[in-house]
Amino acid sequence: MTRQFSQVSTNIGVKIKKRENLMMNITLTLDMEQLVKSQLQTGKYATVEQVIAEALLLLEANNRRQAMSQKVKNLFDKTQAIPGVQEITESEIAAEIDAYRSGECVAETGFLCSGWWG
């Protein structure tokens, strides 16, 4: 979900800690500034830098999840393209995973019944 922000902006300074104490200026819309302020008011964060750092860490984690999801989808697509591999629906995959976790047999595919999972 993408948030829409107003076009009016404000500047804040954020210290980036590296070898040197550098300052990076970031321009925020008024809506984004209010979001930062609201996070500060919760008491969870003491500084603007902490709010921005948390946001960047969450962005990085989200990007990693999206990349992993794409890799899994690509692997699934490659597997489905192998000649002789039967088409497996997402619901069948979910059933197999659930059955594997519970140790049950899924009769439709027979994977667990035949020991396919090892």
C-alpha positions in Angstrom: 0.0 0.0 0.0 1.5 3.3 -1.0 0.7 6.4 1.0 -0.1 9.7 -0.7 1.5 12.8 0.9 0.9 16.4 0.3 3.3 18.4 -1.8 4.3 20.9 0.8 7.6 20.0 2.3 9.9 20.6 5.2 13.6 19.9 5.9 15.0 17.9 8.8 18.6 17.0 9.5 19.6 13.4 10.2 23.1 12.5 11.4 24.6 9.5 9.6 27.1 7.8 11.8 30.1 6.5 9.8 33.8 7.2 10.3 32.9 10.9 10.4 30.0 12.6 11.9 28.2 13.6 8.7 24.9 15.4 8.3 22.3 14.5 5.6 19.4 16.8 4.9 16.2 15.1 4.1 13.1 16.9 2.7 9.8 15.6 4.0 6.3 16.5 3.1 4.2 18.0 5.9 2.4 14.7 6.1 5.6 12.7 6.5 6.9 15.2 9.1 3.6 14.7 11.0 4.1 10.9 10.8 7.6 11.3 12.3 6.3 13.6 15.0 3.5 11.2 15.9 6.1 8.4 16.3 8.1 10.6 18.6 5.0 11.3 20.7 4.5 7.6 21.3 7.6 7.6 23.4 9.1 4.6 21.5 11.6 6.9 19.9 13.7 9.6 21.5 15.0 11.3 18.3 14.1 11.9 14.7 17.2 9.9 13.8 15.7 6.8 15.6 12.4 7.1 13.7 14.2 7.4 10.4 16.6 4.5 11.2 13.7 2.2 12.1 11.9 3.2 8.9 15.0 2.4 6.8 15.5 -0.9 8.6 11.8 -1.9 7.9 12.2 -0.8 4.3 15.3 -3.0 4.0 13.6 -6.0 5.6 10.6 -5.5 3.3 12.8 -5.4 0.2 14.5 -8.6 1.3 11.1 -10.3 1.8 10.0 -9.2 -1.7 13.3 -10.4 -3.2 12.9 -13.8 -1.5 9.3 -14.0 -2.6 10.3 -13.4 -6.2 13.0 -16.0 -6.0 10.5 -18.6 -4.6 8.0 -17.7 -7.4 10.8 -18.0 -10.0 11.8 -21.4 -8.6 8.2 -22.5 -8.6 7.7 -21.4 -12.2 10.9 -23.3 -13.3 9.8 -26.4 -11.5 6.4 -26.3 -13.1 8.1 -25.9 -16.5 10.1 -29.2 -16.1 8.7 -31.8 -18.6 6.8 -34.5 -16.8 6.1 -32.5 -13.7 2.4 -32.4 -12.9 0.7 -29.1 -12.5 0.3 -28.4 -8.8 -2.1 -25.7 -7.6 -1.4 -23.3 -4.8 -4.0 -24.9 -2.6 -2.4 -28.3 -3.2 0.9 -26.9 -2.2 -0.6 -25.4 1.0 -2.2 -28.8 1.8 1.1 -30.5 1.3 2.8 -28.1 3.6 0.1 -28.4 6.3 0.2 -32.2 6.0 4.0 -32.2 6.2 3.9 -30.1 9.4 1.2 -32.4 11.0 2.7 -35.7 9.7 -0.4 -36.6 7.8 -0.8 -38.2 4.3 -2.4 -36.2 1.5 -4.1 -38.7 -0.7 -4.6 -36.5 -3.7 -0.9 -36.2 -4.5 0.4 -39.1 -2.5 3.6 -37.3 -1.7 3.6 -38.0 2.0 1.9 -41.4 1.5 4.8 -42.5 -0.7 7.5 -41.0 1.4 8.3 -38.3 -1.3 9.2 -35.8 1.5 11.9 -38.1 2.8 
